[in-house]
Amino acid sequence: MVRRLQNIVKGFGGDAFLALVSTASDSFYQWVMLIAISKFCGIDVLGHYLFATALFIPMFRGFSFSQREISAGNFTIEPNVIESFQIRIWSSAIAFILSIIILCSVERSSFILIILWTFIKYVDSIFDLVAGIYQRNKNYKRMALSSIMRNAILPLGTAGLMLGGVDPIWAFTAHGALISLILLFLDLPKMRAYAAAQCDPAAPVRTGAALRLPSRNQIKILWELAGPLTAALFIATLNIAAARLSGRILFQPEQVGLIGGFMQLGNIFMPLITGITQAALPRLGRAYAAKDVVQFGKISFALFLLAEACAAVILFLALLPARDEALRLFFNPAFAAAADLLFPVAIGAFVAYFNAAMGPVKMAQLQYKNEFVQNIVTLIVLMTATLTLGAWYGTAGLLWGVVLSQTFRSIWLYITIRSGMTSFKA
């Protein structure tokens, strides 16, 4: 299995490694923020932060119009860089305003921090488009450098400021200013060069053109191109955020902080699985197109074994005698007091990792419509299970509701993939 996975990644050379670094840096950012806020701001502020990020995921994804996916993977068209920025700047601005309105109406006690977190997410949404353009132009080195600066160096600096006694408001203000400077001086000059390559050499590129409102025709064309994919990904992101949203409906911010924190612990290997499955996706697609059942099955089974091995590690860590002390040391005493919540998270990792590894396998079978339907039904099951079990049994019940819904998704996913295998055998 290990050799097979090595071959999958090796087939994509340094680009696959750099893409994995970029994905892993995003997870590193989430971990640093989780630890820093729980240690220096308190479990209640962590609850506000995790609820905010739960809202950001579907909100900014819904208004992204799948521009990164189009820029990185759709070579039947040539997206205009300036027009892409016009749409992203203003669509993300709508997500920014709506997020502020919703969050400040619910979490009034962290008003200033919420504004700062939302601004940081707004700038980060611009980087999402930038990363897609880098991928299209095979500039993985610049993409990885940008990701490391934003998602590793910058959050460590923010955590260091709070460790040194700086007020969290000023620490996140500095974070917002620096992430803007990285965008302006590291990435936008390269975007300007890509835009210039698309224009008439006699007509200079005007950076200010990216700030103009997109035309109705631009939006119409983009929606016709990316509407179904955007809808499917939006529902998928709602599934990711639903547990925290259910927690905020039922519980106080402190409990939301515990729920989100433990779920983040359970997802520690998710970037590894995501990176390798994304690297394997082109090979899966080619095997499916060539009706190579053996190759398709080998890659799929290797991804399955990787996912379950990672889940077994999570379960092992959850059962260690030093578990409580580690939670107290790295996070917050409240995590150690609620350490038993790790058990449903560890059990849930087996199905959550299976879904993460097998989802791209199904996409390689071109089952887009089925994926959209599954995401909607899974969301309904997830919200019903978490709200019901959470109301009956508290935070542990909510986490078991997540396990139940993920198991439902896994069974349906397995049946769908088996059906797809049967169809292309024929």
MARMARVO-76878 format. One record per residue (C-alpha): residue number from 1; x, y, z. Coordinates in nm, 4 decimals. Each point is the difference from the previous one (the first is absolute). Layout:
BEGIN
{NUM,{X,Y,Z}},
...
//
This chain:
BEGIN
{1,{0.0000,0.0000,0.0000}},
{2,{0.2778,0.2421,0.0944}},
{3,{0.1817,-0.0612,-0.3289}},
{4,{-0.3217,0.0521,-0.1948}},
{5,{-0.0649,0.3331,0.1729}},
{6,{0.3607,0.1041,-0.0627}},
{7,{-0.0463,-0.0734,-0.3699}},
{8,{-0.3183,0.2074,-0.0082}},
{9,{0.1758,0.3040,0.1425}},
{10,{0.3246,-0.0605,-0.1928}},
{11,{-0.1907,0.0062,-0.3262}},
{12,{-0.0758,0.3652,0.0550}},
{13,{0.3515,0.1009,0.0997}},
{14,{0.0745,0.3167,0.1923}},
{15,{-0.3332,0.1574,-0.0930}},
{16,{-0.1896,-0.2556,0.2074}},
{17,{0.2306,0.0572,0.2953}},
{18,{-0.0369,0.3774,-0.0195}},
{19,{-0.3778,-0.0329,-0.0312}},
{20,{0.0044,-0.2199,0.3105}},
{21,{0.2107,0.2605,0.1832}},
{22,{-0.2559,0.2649,-0.0914}},
{23,{-0.2865,-0.2162,0.1299}},
{24,{0.1881,-0.0918,0.3176}},
{25,{0.0820,0.3644,0.0733}},
{26,{-0.3706,0.0803,0.0122}},
{27,{-0.0496,-0.2722,0.2608}},
{28,{0.3013,0.1312,0.1914}},
{29,{-0.1626,0.3444,0.0075}},
{30,{-0.3176,-0.1454,0.1486}},
{31,{0.1977,-0.1839,0.2664}},
{32,{0.2039,0.3039,0.1023}},
{33,{-0.3145,0.2126,0.0285}},
{34,{-0.1798,-0.2717,0.1968}},
{35,{0.2828,-0.0313,0.2526}},
{36,{0.0745,0.3737,0.0235}},
{37,{-0.3609,0.1105,0.0491}},
{38,{-0.0787,-0.2772,0.2495}},
{39,{0.3149,0.0789,0.2024}},
{40,{0.0038,0.3788,-0.0092}},
{41,{-0.3610,0.1065,-0.0627}},
{42,{-0.2066,-0.2607,0.1840}},
{43,{-0.2375,-0.2767,-0.0966}},
{44,{-0.2936,0.2405,-0.0531}},
{45,{0.1918,0.2077,-0.2576}},
{46,{0.1087,-0.3253,-0.1649}},
{47,{-0.3685,-0.0865,-0.0307}},
{48,{-0.0648,0.3333,-0.1725}},
{49,{0.2946,-0.0605,-0.2348}},
{50,{-0.1060,-0.3531,-0.0925}},
{51,{-0.3584,0.1087,-0.0589}},
{52,{0.1304,0.2823,-0.2214}},
{53,{0.2175,-0.2362,-0.2035}},
{54,{-0.2950,-0.2403,-0.0316}},
{55,{-0.1943,0.2836,-0.1629}},
{56,{0.2942,0.1140,-0.2142}},
{57,{0.0403,-0.3414,-0.1667}},
{58,{-0.3350,-0.0098,-0.1848}},
{59,{-0.0390,0.3783,-0.0263}},
{60,{0.3259,0.0711,-0.1826}},
{61,{-0.0197,-0.3298,-0.1916}},
{62,{-0.3476,0.0846,-0.1264}},
{63,{0.1139,0.3393,-0.1282}},
{64,{0.3227,-0.1341,-0.1522}},
{65,{-0.1792,-0.1320,-0.3118}},
{66,{0.2574,-0.2842,-0.0039}},
{67,{0.2522,0.2377,-0.1586}},
{68,{0.2982,-0.1858,0.1410}},
{69,{-0.1221,-0.3322,-0.1400}},
{70,{-0.0642,0.1610,-0.3399}},
{71,{0.3369,0.1778,-0.0085}},
{72,{0.1907,-0.3095,0.1103}},
{73,{-0.1746,-0.2736,-0.1940}},
{74,{-0.2180,0.1209,-0.2894}},
{75,{0.2217,0.0270,-0.3078}},
{76,{-0.2868,0.0159,-0.2470}},
{77,{-0.0139,0.3744,0.0695}},
{78,{0.2497,0.2763,0.0750}},
{79,{-0.1253,0.1984,0.3034}},
{80,{0.0917,0.3675,-0.0136}},
{81,{0.2097,0.0875,0.3065}},
{82,{-0.1321,0.3561,0.0360}},
{83,{-0.3630,-0.1097,-0.0377}},
{84,{0.0564,-0.2825,0.2491}},
{85,{0.1221,0.2501,0.2575}},
{86,{-0.2911,0.2328,-0.0720}},
{87,{-0.2447,-0.2769,0.0861}},
{88,{0.1896,-0.1344,0.3018}},
{89,{0.0631,0.3383,0.1652}},
{90,{-0.3673,0.0966,-0.0110}},
{91,{-0.1528,-0.3439,0.0611}},
{92,{0.2213,-0.0487,0.3062}},
{93,{-0.0993,0.3487,0.1150}},
{94,{-0.3626,-0.1179,0.0056}},
{95,{0.1039,-0.3048,0.2058}},
{96,{0.1955,0.2328,0.2318}},
{97,{-0.2994,0.2269,0.0647}},
{98,{-0.2460,-0.2861,0.0511}},
{99,{0.2412,-0.1763,0.2377}},
{100,{0.0427,0.3164,0.2074}},
{101,{-0.3767,0.0505,0.0247}},
{102,{-0.0699,-0.3607,0.1034}},
{103,{0.2906,-0.0390,0.2413}},
{104,{-0.0410,0.3338,0.1745}},
{105,{-0.3695,-0.0693,0.0547}},
{106,{0.0887,-0.3275,0.1758}},
{107,{0.3409,0.0600,0.1612}},
{108,{-0.0148,0.3631,0.1153}},
{109,{0.2589,-0.0453,0.2764}},
{110,{0.2828,-0.0535,-0.2533}},
{111,{-0.1046,0.2726,-0.2452}},
{112,{0.3470,0.1390,-0.0802}},
{113,{0.1647,-0.3422,-0.0248}},
{114,{-0.2770,-0.1193,-0.2316}},
{115,{0.0592,0.2943,-0.2343}},
{116,{0.3743,-0.0736,-0.0024}},
{117,{-0.0511,-0.3742,-0.0593}},
{118,{-0.2431,0.0719,-0.2829}},
{119,{0.2403,0.2463,-0.1636}},
{120,{0.2806,-0.2574,0.0178}},
{121,{-0.2311,-0.2551,-0.1618}},
{122,{-0.0910,0.2513,-0.2717}},
{123,{0.3656,0.0497,-0.0913}},
{124,{0.0540,-0.3753,0.0171}},
{125,{-0.2839,-0.0491,-0.2505}},
{126,{0.1991,0.2100,-0.2477}},
{127,{0.2952,-0.2339,0.0546}},
{128,{-0.2322,-0.2895,-0.0906}},
{129,{-0.0359,0.1424,-0.3517}},
{130,{0.3718,0.0810,-0.0126}},
{131,{0.0833,-0.3644,0.0796}},
{132,{-0.2180,-0.1207,-0.2875}},
{133,{0.1787,0.2332,-0.2425}},
{134,{0.3382,-0.1196,0.1296}},
{135,{-0.1075,-0.3620,-0.0583}},
{136,{-0.1184,0.0764,-0.3521}},
{137,{0.3397,0.1492,-0.0806}},
{138,{0.1853,-0.2838,0.1782}},
{139,{0.1591,0.2434,0.2441}},
{140,{-0.0216,-0.2343,0.2980}},
{141,{0.3106,0.1448,0.1642}},
{142,{-0.1524,0.3468,0.0288}},
{143,{-0.3298,-0.1506,0.1185}},
{144,{0.1789,-0.1980,0.2735}},
{145,{0.2077,0.3035,0.1047}},
{146,{-0.3108,0.2151,0.0290}},
{147,{-0.1806,-0.2718,0.1977}},
{148,{0.2886,-0.0480,0.2428}},
{149,{0.0272,0.3738,0.0685}},
{150,{-0.3753,0.0395,0.0567}},
{151,{-0.0784,-0.3278,0.1721}},
{152,{0.3172,-0.0755,0.1966}},
{153,{0.2220,0.3012,0.0641}},
{154,{-0.2799,0.2542,0.0470}},
{155,{-0.2156,-0.1992,0.2484}},
{156,{0.3099,-0.0931,0.1996}},
{157,{0.0775,0.3721,0.0241}},
{158,{-0.3562,0.0723,0.1135}},
{159,{0.0218,-0.2727,0.2645}},
{160,{0.3387,0.1356,0.1083}},
{161,{-0.1471,0.3460,0.0518}},
{162,{-0.2757,-0.1406,0.2210}},
{163,{0.2554,-0.2114,0.1879}},
{164,{0.1951,0.3199,0.0641}},
{165,{-0.3038,0.1635,0.1574}},
{166,{-0.1304,0.2007,-0.2965}},
{167,{-0.3770,0.0447,0.0016}},
{168,{-0.1633,-0.2438,-0.2489}},
{169,{-0.1709,0.2912,-0.1771}},
{170,{0.3357,0.1608,-0.0815}},
{171,{0.1526,-0.3381,-0.0889}},
{172,{-0.2735,-0.0707,-0.2562}},
{173,{0.0180,0.3594,-0.1260}},
{174,{0.3677,-0.0576,-0.0793}},
{175,{-0.0951,-0.3331,-0.1599}},
{176,{-0.2529,0.1694,-0.2287}},
{177,{0.2477,0.2712,-0.1008}},
{178,{0.2803,-0.2446,-0.0769}},
{179,{-0.2138,-0.2420,-0.2005}},
{180,{-0.1080,0.2970,-0.2129}},
{181,{0.3631,0.0979,-0.0582}},
{182,{0.0872,-0.3570,-0.1052}},
{183,{-0.2795,0.0134,-0.2565}},
{184,{0.1026,0.3435,-0.1288}},
{185,{0.3756,-0.0530,-0.0282}},
{186,{0.0481,-0.3747,-0.0504}},
{187,{-0.2964,-0.1232,-0.2031}},
{188,{-0.1639,0.2898,-0.1824}},
{189,{0.3127,0.0908,-0.2031}},
{190,{0.0014,-0.3543,-0.1373}},
{191,{-0.3738,0.0198,-0.0720}},
{192,{0.0662,0.3234,-0.1885}},
{193,{0.2601,-0.1823,-0.2123}},
{194,{-0.2491,-0.2763,-0.0835}},
{195,{-0.2597,0.2623,-0.0903}},
{196,{0.2507,0.1796,-0.2243}},
{197,{0.0673,-0.3243,-0.1877}},
{198,{-0.3700,-0.0120,-0.0944}},
{199,{-0.0146,0.3599,-0.1247}},
{200,{0.1166,0.1861,-0.3060}},
{201,{0.3649,0.0993,0.0651}},
{202,{-0.0826,0.3520,-0.1152}},
{203,{-0.2717,0.0347,0.2646}},
{204,{0.1431,0.0200,0.3527}},
{205,{-0.1687,-0.1968,0.2770}},
{206,{-0.1910,0.2268,0.2361}},
{207,{-0.0099,-0.1556,0.3459}},
{208,{-0.2878,0.2254,0.0976}},
{209,{-0.2190,-0.1770,-0.2557}},
{210,{-0.0243,-0.2927,0.2424}},
{211,{-0.1978,0.2243,0.2376}},
{212,{-0.2774,0.0694,-0.2492}},
{213,{-0.3372,-0.1628,0.0435}},
{214,{-0.0341,-0.3111,-0.2199}},
{215,{-0.2511,0.0253,-0.2808}},
{216,{-0.3253,-0.1931,0.0011}},
{217,{0.1241,-0.1983,-0.2991}},
{218,{0.3173,-0.1045,0.1861}},
{219,{-0.2047,-0.1317,0.2912}},
{220,{-0.2415,-0.1785,-0.2343}},
{221,{0.2811,-0.1767,-0.1865}},
{222,{0.1703,-0.1039,0.3237}},
{223,{-0.3229,-0.1320,0.1500}},
{224,{-0.0785,-0.2039,-0.3120}},
{225,{0.3495,-0.1463,0.0189}},
{226,{0.0298,-0.0606,0.3744}},
{227,{-0.3524,0.0089,0.1435}},
{228,{-0.0491,-0.3772,0.0572}},
{229,{0.3523,-0.0492,0.1378}},
{230,{-0.0378,0.3026,0.2287}},
{231,{-0.3306,-0.1327,0.1340}},
{232,{0.1476,-0.3453,0.0698}},
{233,{0.3066,0.1423,0.1767}},
{234,{-0.2163,0.2431,0.1993}},
{235,{-0.2095,-0.2882,0.1359}},
{236,{0.3182,-0.1965,0.0739}},
{237,{0.1396,0.2890,0.2053}},
{238,{-0.3268,0.0238,0.1914}},
{239,{0.0564,-0.3620,0.1014}},
{240,{0.3426,0.0961,0.1347}},
{241,{-0.1382,0.2908,0.2027}},
{242,{-0.3340,-0.1501,0.1076}},
{243,{0.1185,-0.1503,0.3302}},
{244,{0.1245,0.3372,0.1290}},
{245,{-0.3177,0.1709,-0.1188}},
{246,{-0.2108,-0.2595,0.1827}},
{247,{0.2174,0.0466,0.3073}},
{248,{-0.0551,0.3752,-0.0031}},
{249,{-0.3766,-0.0503,-0.0237}},
{250,{-0.0011,-0.2344,0.3002}},
{251,{0.2887,0.1103,0.2210}},
{252,{0.2060,0.2917,0.1278}},
{253,{0.3276,0.1127,-0.1668}},
{254,{0.2044,-0.2053,0.2494}},
{255,{-0.1612,-0.3243,-0.1201}},
{256,{0.0393,0.1064,-0.3634}},
{257,{0.3701,0.0506,0.0682}},
{258,{0.0286,-0.3525,0.1392}},
{259,{-0.1955,-0.1538,-0.2888}},
{260,{0.2017,0.1810,-0.2661}},
{261,{0.3288,-0.0613,0.1775}},
{262,{-0.0495,-0.3744,0.0360}},
{263,{-0.1227,-0.0309,-0.3592}},
{264,{0.3151,0.1820,-0.1120}},
{265,{0.2046,-0.2543,0.1951}},
{266,{-0.1827,-0.2770,-0.1824}},
{267,{0.0827,0.1574,-0.3375}},
{268,{0.3744,0.0246,0.0614}},
{269,{0.0826,-0.2324,-0.2940}},
{270,{-0.2585,0.1442,-0.2376}},
{271,{0.2523,0.2178,-0.1946}},
{272,{0.2171,-0.3074,-0.0651}},
{273,{-0.2959,-0.1986,-0.1317}},
{274,{-0.1291,0.2942,-0.2042}},
{275,{0.3406,0.0706,-0.1532}},
{276,{0.0642,-0.3602,-0.1042}},
{277,{-0.3520,-0.0556,-0.1358}},
{278,{0.0254,0.3184,-0.2048}},
{279,{0.3342,-0.1204,-0.1352}},
{280,{-0.1600,-0.3354,-0.0867}},
{281,{-0.3089,0.1484,-0.1650}},
{282,{0.1457,0.0389,-0.3546}},
{283,{0.1181,-0.3630,0.0028}},
{284,{-0.3408,-0.1148,0.1190}},
{285,{-0.1624,0.2006,-0.2778}},
{286,{0.2258,-0.1459,-0.2677}},
{287,{-0.0551,-0.3544,0.1311}},
{288,{-0.3757,0.0511,-0.0054}},
{289,{0.0079,0.1415,-0.3540}},
{290,{0.2121,-0.2949,-0.1165}},
{291,{-0.2286,-0.2481,0.1858}},
{292,{0.3079,-0.1266,0.1838}},
{293,{-0.1829,-0.1666,0.2893}},
{294,{0.3160,-0.1434,0.1572}},
{295,{0.1870,0.3325,0.0181}},
{296,{-0.3086,0.1872,0.1197}},
{297,{-0.0601,-0.2594,0.2705}},
{298,{0.3630,-0.0035,0.1162}},
{299,{0.0179,0.3769,0.0438}},
{300,{-0.3405,0.0130,0.1708}},
{301,{0.0938,-0.2775,0.2422}},
{302,{0.3322,0.1660,0.0852}},
{303,{-0.1832,0.3239,0.0814}},
{304,{-0.2462,-0.1950,0.2155}},
{305,{0.2829,-0.1633,0.1978}},
{306,{0.1699,0.3372,0.0493}},
{307,{-0.3213,0.1520,0.1368}},
{308,{-0.0692,-0.2819,0.2452}},
{309,{0.3632,-0.0132,0.1179}},
{310,{-0.0158,0.3718,0.0843}},
{311,{-0.3272,-0.0544,0.1867}},
{312,{0.1594,-0.2830,0.2000}},
{313,{0.2742,0.2406,0.1108}},
{314,{-0.2668,0.2463,0.1208}},
{315,{-0.1675,-0.2751,0.2045}},
{316,{0.3369,-0.1045,0.1461}},
{317,{0.0770,0.3581,0.1068}},
{318,{-0.3467,0.0380,0.1528}},
{319,{0.0641,-0.3019,0.2240}},
{320,{0.3478,0.1007,0.1213}},
{321,{0.0360,0.0434,0.3794}},
{322,{0.1741,0.3367,-0.0533}},
{323,{-0.2951,0.1328,-0.2005}},
{324,{-0.1414,0.2282,0.2708}},
{325,{0.3358,0.1547,0.0863}},
{326,{0.0754,0.0694,-0.3671}},
{327,{-0.3345,0.1765,-0.0441}},
{328,{0.0650,0.2104,0.3089}},
{329,{0.3506,0.0914,-0.1154}},
{330,{-0.0690,0.0888,-0.3632}},
{331,{-0.3551,0.1316,0.0144}},
{332,{-0.2139,0.0947,0.2978}},
{333,{-0.0887,-0.1718,0.3303}},
{334,{-0.3598,-0.0178,-0.1245}},
{335,{0.1130,-0.2449,-0.2698}},
{336,{0.1576,-0.2301,0.2578}},
{337,{-0.3182,0.0086,0.2088}},
{338,{-0.2027,-0.1108,-0.3042}},
{339,{0.2564,-0.2471,-0.1364}},
{340,{-0.2581,-0.2779,-0.0356}},
{341,{-0.1370,0.1883,-0.3018}},
{342,{0.3057,-0.1229,-0.1884}},
{343,{-0.1483,-0.3495,-0.0216}},
{344,{-0.2936,0.0791,-0.2368}},
{345,{0.2365,0.2220,-0.1995}},
{346,{0.2489,-0.2876,-0.0350}},
{347,{-0.2729,-0.2447,-0.1048}},
{348,{-0.1348,0.2574,-0.2451}},
{349,{0.3446,0.0366,-0.1581}},
{350,{-0.0363,-0.3450,-0.1588}},
{351,{-0.3029,0.1074,-0.2038}},
{352,{0.1055,0.3649,-0.0468}},
{353,{0.3371,-0.1017,-0.1469}},
{354,{-0.1682,-0.2645,-0.2143}},
{355,{-0.2292,0.2680,-0.1441}},
{356,{0.2931,0.2358,-0.0619}},
{357,{0.1958,-0.2690,-0.1861}},
{358,{-0.2886,-0.1526,-0.1948}},
{359,{-0.1746,0.3251,-0.0993}},
{360,{0.2597,0.0751,-0.2718}},
{361,{-0.0250,-0.3639,-0.1138}},
{362,{-0.3679,0.0568,-0.0707}},
{363,{0.0781,0.3313,-0.1723}},
{364,{0.2438,-0.1871,-0.2262}},
{365,{-0.3023,-0.2063,-0.1080}},
{366,{-0.1622,0.3302,-0.1094}},
{367,{-0.2957,-0.0389,0.2374}},
{368,{-0.0476,0.3750,0.0560}},
{369,{-0.3797,0.0014,0.0214}},
{370,{0.0008,-0.2879,0.2449}},
{371,{0.2574,0.1838,0.2126}},
{372,{-0.2250,0.3063,0.0169}},
{373,{-0.2994,-0.2103,0.1087}},
{374,{0.2072,-0.1890,0.2581}},
{375,{0.1306,0.3239,0.1471}},
{376,{-0.3520,0.1389,0.0433}},
{377,{-0.1381,-0.3176,0.1602}},
{378,{0.3066,-0.0340,0.2249}},
{379,{-0.0449,0.3601,0.1153}},
{380,{-0.3625,-0.0700,0.0950}},
{381,{0.0996,-0.3156,0.1894}},
{382,{0.2899,0.1818,0.1677}},
{383,{-0.2067,0.2940,0.1246}},
{384,{-0.2805,-0.2297,0.1185}},
{385,{0.2350,-0.2388,0.1812}},
{386,{0.2159,0.2668,0.1653}},
{387,{-0.2914,0.2160,0.1137}},
{388,{-0.2008,-0.2971,0.1302}},
{389,{0.2802,-0.1900,0.1737}},
{390,{0.1578,0.3247,0.1192}},
{391,{-0.3267,0.1065,0.1634}},
{392,{-0.0372,-0.3414,0.1658}},
{393,{0.3586,-0.0797,0.1032}},
{394,{0.1953,0.3273,-0.0120}},
{395,{0.3329,0.0510,-0.1759}},
{396,{0.0773,-0.3738,-0.0094}},
{397,{-0.3359,-0.0631,-0.1664}},
{398,{0.0738,0.2629,-0.2633}},
{399,{0.3342,-0.1627,-0.0835}},
{400,{-0.1653,-0.3426,-0.0257}},
{401,{-0.2517,0.1634,-0.2349}},
{402,{0.2927,0.0973,-0.2226}},
{403,{0.1223,-0.3615,0.0062}},
{404,{-0.3473,-0.1251,-0.0939}},
{405,{-0.0339,0.2349,-0.2973}},
{406,{0.3546,-0.0703,-0.1219}},
{407,{-0.0719,-0.3731,0.0174}},
{408,{-0.3129,0.0548,-0.2081}},
{409,{0.2115,0.1882,-0.2550}},
{410,{0.2651,-0.2758,-0.0021}},
{411,{-0.2517,-0.2766,-0.0710}},
{412,{-0.1607,0.1971,-0.2831}},
{413,{0.3412,0.0945,-0.1380}},
{414,{0.1150,-0.3630,-0.0012}},
{415,{-0.3160,-0.1147,-0.1797}},
{416,{0.0386,0.2763,-0.2594}},
{417,{0.3659,-0.0797,-0.0687}},
{418,{-0.0752,-0.3716,-0.0319}},
{419,{-0.2774,0.0836,-0.2445}},
{420,{0.2396,0.2167,-0.1996}},
{421,{0.2567,-0.2803,-0.0097}},
{422,{-0.2632,-0.2412,-0.1333}},
{423,{-0.1053,0.2431,-0.2718}},
{424,{0.3474,0.0539,-0.1399}},
{425,{0.0875,-0.3693,0.0197}},
{426,{-0.2774,-0.0479,-0.2512}},
//
